[in-house]
Amino acid sequence: MSWKRNVTCRLHGLRQQRAAWRAQRSSWREQKADWRERKRAGEEDALVQSGPPNGFALLPWLLMGLGAFSHLLQGKTPNPWIGGIGLFVFNSLYIGVAFRAFDKRARQSRATLVALLVMGALTVGLAAGYGGNWLMYFPLFGLAVGAVVRGRGLGPVALSLSALAGTVAGLREGWDGINIAYGTFLSTMVTAAILSLSEAVRDLRAAREELARRAVAEERLRFSRDLHDLLGHTLSLIVVKSEAARRLAPRSMDAALAQITDIESVGRQALTEIREAVTGYRDAALAAELDRARELLDAAGVEAVVRQSGPPLGPRSEALLGWVVREAATNVVRHARAGRCEIEVAATSEQTRLTITDDGRGVGSTTPGSGLKGLAERITAAGGALESGPEPRGGFRVTAVLPVAEDRDAGAGTHVTDAAPVRADAHEERVR
């Protein structure tokens, strides 16, 4: 029963190889059709072929054995059955190796190595037994070897094969065997060089396409982060001011109209920021974001305290910390239910630390939202760190640390200015 099982496994493997070969052939046809379309359209990339697309490019070289086949048909070859069987087996193995040479895994398999060894034995036997045109199977065998063998082992293999071909041809044809040796060495090395180059070109093209896909993915991620931060902050501010206007309208129409005017201004500013985010030109300046955060917290009835000390920051640090301020302030209004929020920016000669704390209920400590995740990725990519979590005595803390940016203005001084705490004026009615 074991031999039946082995036969079944072998048939199953052959079916899988046949299906893989059909899929590969279909892929080759699609690539060829795409190349023709791009060439017809005049694209520059289409003019640079990536090399032979499959094993069919190596099949025309079988014509090198046409002389031996002609002698076999004319009856000029002794023991024609032996020569015919050898010719059939060699050509069959050559075709199989030619197609397996374009699949890296099949090329490095044991079956391909065995096929080359059998081809080598047949080549030596036929050339030594018949001579003449049968010696041309040495360069043909060199083509198969060059298509399969790559890397550092190619040189010794090519020299050994050429020496063997020269020895056998010299015993049969004398000094003419030098031509056979030279042709064998040339066919082996040139085939290996061309196929290696074409494979490298295909790998480079695939790498370029992968880089292009990654660039598109990064741009989509940037755009989604920007929209999340922009719309989250803006919509929260609009909701807070709308609630304030609704509550103030019955008692003071002027105060309600002031809130409505602020909503209009925020909406216009949001449109401008979204356009800038789409084009990728928006930089969140830290000072502007601190003012907006103070305005948002003030409108929500949260006491805002802002402290800033240290030398001026570079544009990159200001942009990153500005996004942190925007996201943290929005989370305080939307989730914390806090009465006080402190924002502190402390810059030194080595790093800049931004700390935002509130006295709310500490919501958000279990799983960071997409905004905090995106900010953490941005700051980590810049060499910094972002930590967030609840305070032991209640409330929530967000801490961002960035190294000193290299793009700091060259003329900026190192004087440290410690601004006094800024307290936002309380509204007549705090929005809960």
C-alpha positions in Angstrom: 0.0 0.0 0.0 2.9 2.3 0.5 3.8 2.4 -3.2 0.2 3.4 -4.0 0.5 6.2 -1.5 3.8 7.4 -3.0 2.3 7.3 -6.5 -0.8 9.3 -5.3 1.5 11.9 -3.7 3.6 12.1 -6.8 0.5 12.6 -9.0 -0.8 15.3 -6.6 2.6 17.1 -6.7 2.6 17.0 -10.5 -0.9 18.4 -10.6 0.1 21.3 -8.3 3.2 22.0 -10.5 1.0 22.0 -13.6 -1.4 24.4 -12.0 1.4 26.7 -10.9 2.9 26.6 -14.4 -0.5 27.6 -15.9 -0.9 30.4 -13.5 2.7 31.6 -14.2 2.0 31.4 -18.0 -1.2 33.5 -17.5 0.8 36.1 -15.6 3.4 36.2 -18.3 0.7 36.8 -20.9 -0.8 39.6 -18.9 2.6 41.3 -18.4 3.3 41.0 -22.1 0.0 42.5 -23.0 0.5 45.3 -20.5 4.0 46.0 -21.9 2.6 46.1 -25.5 -0.1 48.6 -24.4 2.5 50.8 -22.7 4.8 50.6 -25.6 2.0 51.6 -28.0 1.2 54.5 -25.7 4.8 55.7 -25.9 5.7 55.3 -22.2 9.4 55.4 -21.5 9.3 52.5 -19.0 7.8 50.3 -21.6 10.9 50.8 -23.8 13.1 49.1 -21.2 12.3 45.4 -21.2 13.0 43.5 -18.0 14.6 40.6 -19.9 13.2 37.3 -21.2 9.8 36.8 -19.6 9.8 33.0 -19.6 11.6 29.9 -20.8 10.4 30.3 -24.4 13.3 32.7 -24.9 15.8 29.8 -24.5 14.0 27.3 -26.8 15.3 28.7 -30.2 18.8 27.7 -29.1 17.8 24.1 -29.6 18.5 24.7 -33.3 22.2 24.3 -32.4 21.6 20.6 -32.4 19.9 20.6 -35.8 23.1 19.2 -37.5 23.1 16.1 -35.3 19.4 15.6 -35.8 19.9 15.9 -39.6 22.7 13.2 -39.6 20.4 11.0 -37.5 17.6 11.3 -40.1 20.0 10.7 -43.0 21.3 7.5 -41.4 24.9 8.8 -41.1 24.9 8.1 -37.4 25.9 4.6 -36.1 23.5 3.1 -33.6 20.7 5.6 -34.5 18.4 4.3 -31.7 20.9 5.2 -29.0 21.5 8.6 -30.6 17.7 9.2 -31.1 16.9 8.3 -27.5 19.7 10.4 -26.2 18.6 13.4 -28.3 15.0 13.1 -27.2 15.9 12.9 -23.5 18.4 15.8 -23.7 15.9 18.1 -25.5 13.1 17.2 -23.0 15.4 17.9 -20.0 16.6 21.1 -21.6 13.0 22.4 -22.1 12.1 21.6 -18.5 15.2 23.3 -17.2 14.6 26.3 -19.4 11.2 26.9 -17.8 12.3 26.1 -14.3 15.2 28.6 -14.6 12.7 31.6 -14.3 11.3 30.4 -11.0 13.8 30.9 -8.2 12.4 28.1 -6.0 12.2 25.6 -8.9 15.6 26.7 -10.1 17.2 25.9 -6.7 15.4 22.6 -6.3 17.0 19.2 -6.3 15.0 18.1 -9.3 16.6 20.8 -11.4 20.1 19.8 -10.2 19.4 16.2 -11.1 18.2 17.2 -14.6 21.4 19.1 -15.2 23.5 16.2 -14.1 21.7 13.9 -16.4 22.0 16.4 -19.3 25.8 16.6 -18.6 26.2 12.8 -18.7 24.2 12.7 -22.0 26.2 15.5 -23.5 29.6 13.8 -22.7 28.4 10.5 -23.9 26.9 11.7 -27.2 29.8 14.0 -27.9 32.4 11.4 -27.1 30.6 8.7 -29.0 29.7 10.6 -32.2 31.8 13.8 -32.3 31.2 16.2 -35.2 28.0 18.1 -34.9 27.2 16.3 -31.7 29.8 18.5 -30.0 27.5 21.5 -30.3 25.5 20.1 -27.4 28.3 21.3 -25.1 27.4 25.0 -25.7 23.7 24.1 -25.5 24.3 22.5 -22.2 26.3 25.6 -21.2 23.1 27.6 -21.8 21.1 25.5 -19.4 23.9 25.7 -16.8 24.1 29.5 -17.1 20.3 29.8 -16.8 20.3 27.8 -13.5 23.6 28.5 -11.7 24.0 32.0 -10.3 26.3 33.7 -7.9 29.9 33.0 -6.9 29.8 29.3 -7.9 29.2 30.2 -11.6 32.8 30.9 -12.4 34.3 27.6 -11.3 31.4 25.7 -12.9 31.8 27.5 -16.2 35.6 26.9 -16.2 35.2 23.2 -15.4 32.5 22.7 -18.0 34.6 24.5 -20.6 37.7 22.3 -19.8 35.6 19.2 -20.1 34.1 20.3 -23.4 37.6 21.2 -24.7 39.0 17.8 -23.6 36.3 15.8 -25.2 36.2 17.9 -28.4 40.1 17.8 -28.6 40.1 14.0 -28.5 37.5 13.9 -31.3 38.4 16.8 -33.5 41.9 17.9 -32.5 42.6 21.6 -32.2 39.1 22.5 -33.3 38.1 21.5 -29.8 39.3 25.0 -28.6 36.3 26.5 -30.4 33.9 24.2 -28.6 35.5 25.1 -25.2 35.3 28.8 -25.9 31.7 28.6 -27.1 30.7 26.6 -24.0 32.3 29.1 -21.7 30.8 32.1 -23.5 27.3 30.6 -23.7 27.4 29.8 -19.9 28.6 33.2 -18.7 26.6 35.4 -21.1 23.3 33.5 -20.3 23.9 33.8 -16.6 24.8 37.5 -16.9 21.7 38.4 -19.0 19.3 36.5 -16.8 20.8 37.8 -13.6 20.5 41.4 -14.9 16.9 40.9 -16.1 16.0 39.4 -12.7 17.6 42.4 -10.9 15.7 44.8 -13.1 12.4 43.0 -12.3 13.2 43.2 -8.5 14.0 46.9 -8.8 10.8 47.5 -10.6 8.9 45.6 -8.0 10.6 47.5 -5.3 9.8 50.8 -6.9 6.1 49.9 -7.2 6.1 48.8 -3.5 7.6 52.2 -2.5 5.0 53.9 -4.5 2.2 52.0 -2.8 3.8 52.8 0.6 4.0 56.4 -0.3 0.3 56.4 -1.1 -0.6 54.6 2.1 1.5 57.1 4.1 -0.2 60.1 2.5 -3.6 58.6 3.2 -2.6 58.0 6.8 -1.4 61.6 7.1 -4.6 63.0 5.6 -6.8 60.9 7.9 -4.8 62.0 11.0 -5.0 65.6 10.0 -8.8 65.4 9.3 -9.3 63.6 12.6 -7.5 66.3 14.6 -8.9 69.2 12.7 -12.5 68.1 12.7 -12.5 66.7 16.2 -11.3 70.0 17.7 -13.4 72.3 15.4 -16.7 70.3 15.8 -16.2 70.1 19.6 -15.8 73.9 19.7 -18.9 74.4 17.5 -21.0 72.1 19.7 -19.9 73.9 22.9 -20.6 77.3 21.5 -23.9 76.2 20.1 -25.0 74.9 23.5 -23.8 78.2 25.0 -25.8 80.2 22.5 -28.9 78.1 23.1 -28.8 78.6 26.8 -27.9 82.3 26.6 -30.6 83.2 24.0 -33.6 83.4 26.4 -31.7 85.7 28.8 -29.3 87.7 26.6 -29.7 87.8 22.8 -26.5 89.9 22.4 -24.4 87.2 24.2 -26.1 84.5 22.1 -25.3 86.4 18.9 -21.7 86.8 20.0 -21.5 83.0 20.3 -23.1 82.5 16.9 -20.5 84.9 15.4 -17.8 82.9 17.0 -19.3 79.7 15.4 -19.2 81.4 12.0 -15.6 82.4 12.5 -14.6 78.9 13.6 -16.4 77.4 10.6 -14.5 79.6 8.2 -11.2 78.9 9.9 -12.0 75.1 9.7 -12.6 75.4 5.9 -9.2 77.1 5.5 -7.5 74.5 7.6 -9.1 71.6 5.7 -7.9 73.1 2.4 -4.4 73.4 3.8 -4.6 69.8 5.1 -5.6 68.5 1.7 -2.6 70.2 0.1 -0.3 69.1 2.9 0.9 72.6 3.7 -0.6 73.1 7.2 1.7 73.5 10.1 0.1 73.8 13.6 2.0 76.6 15.2 2.3 76.1 19.0 1.3 79.7 19.9 -1.8 79.6 17.7 -2.8 76.2 19.1 -2.4 77.4 22.7 -4.7 80.3 21.9 -7.3 78.0 20.3 -7.1 75.6 23.2 -7.6 78.4 25.7 -10.6 79.6 23.7 -12.1 76.1 23.5 -11.6 75.4 27.2 -13.0 78.9 28.1 -16.1 78.2 26.0 -16.6 74.9 27.7 -16.4 76.5 31.2 -13.0 74.9 32.0 -10.4 77.0 33.7 -7.3 77.1 31.5 -3.8 77.7 32.9 -1.0 78.0 30.3 2.7 78.1 31.2 5.6 78.3 28.7 9.3 78.6 29.4 12.5 78.0 27.6 14.1 79.0 24.3 12.1 79.3 21.1 11.2 76.0 19.4 11.9 74.9 15.8 9.1 74.7 13.3 9.0 70.9 13.4 8.7 70.8 17.2 6.1 73.5 17.2 4.0 71.6 14.6 4.1 68.3 16.5 3.4 69.9 19.9 0.6 72.0 18.4 -1.1 68.8 17.3 -0.8 67.4 20.8 -2.3 70.5 22.3 -5.2 70.4 19.9 -6.0 66.7 20.5 -5.6 66.9 24.3 -7.8 70.0 24.6 -10.5 68.4 22.5 -10.4 65.3 24.7 -10.7 67.4 27.8 -13.9 69.1 26.5 -15.4 65.9 25.0 -14.6 63.3 27.7 -13.0 64.7 30.9 -15.8 66.8 32.4 -13.0 68.8 34.0 -13.1 72.1 35.8 -9.4 73.0 35.4 -6.8 72.2 32.7 -3.1 73.1 32.9 -0.9 73.2 29.9 2.9 73.6 30.5 5.6 73.8 27.8 9.1 73.5 29.3 12.0 73.7 26.8 15.7 73.1 27.6 18.9 72.9 25.6 18.3 69.1 25.2 14.6 68.5 25.0 11.1 70.0 25.1 8.4 68.7 27.4 4.7 69.4 27.0 2.4 68.4 29.8 -1.4 68.7 29.8 -3.3 67.7 32.9 -6.9 68.1 34.0 -8.9 67.3 37.1 -11.7 65.3 35.3 -12.7 61.7 35.6 -9.7 60.3 33.8 -11.6 58.8 30.9 -9.4 57.3 28.1 -6.9 55.4 30.1 -7.9 52.0 29.0 -7.4 52.2 25.2 -6.0 55.3 23.6 -8.1 56.7 20.8 -7.1 57.0 17.2 -6.0 60.6 17.8 -3.5 59.7 20.6 -2.3 56.7 18.6 -1.6 58.8 15.6 0.2 61.5 17.7 2.3 58.8 19.4 3.4 57.5 16.0 4.3 60.9 14.8 6.3 61.8 17.9 8.0 58.5 18.0 9.1 58.9 14.3 10.6 62.3 15.3 12.7 60.6 18.1 10.4 61.6 21.0 7.8 59.9 23.2 4.2 60.4 24.1 2.6 59.1 27.3 -1.0 59.4 28.4 -3.0 58.0 31.3 -5.0 58.8 34.5 -3.5 60.6 37.4 -3.3 58.7 40.8 -5.4 61.5 42.5 -7.8 61.8 39.6 -7.8 63.5 36.3 -5.8 62.7 33.1 -2.3 63.6 32.0 -0.7 63.7 28.5 3.0 64.1 28.3 5.0 64.7 25.1 8.8 64.8 25.0 10.8 65.9 21.9 14.5 66.2 21.4 15.8 69.7 20.5 15.0 70.1 16.8 17.9 70.8 14.4 15.7 73.3 12.5 15.7 75.8 15.4 16.3 79.3 14.1 20.0 80.1 14.1 19.4 83.5 15.5 17.2 82.5 18.3 18.5 83.4 21.7 18.7 81.1 24.8 17.0 83.5 27.2 14.4 81.7 29.3 11.1 83.5 29.8 8.7 82.2 32.4 5.3 83.5 31.6 2.8 84.0 34.4 -0.1 81.7 34.5 -2.9 82.8 32.1 -6.4 82.3 33.6 -9.3 82.4 31.2 -12.2 84.6 32.2 -15.1 82.5 33.4 -18.3 82.6 31.4 -21.5 83.8 32.9 -22.8 80.2 32.6 -20.5 77.3 32.3 -21.6 74.6 30.0 -21.6 71.2 31.7 
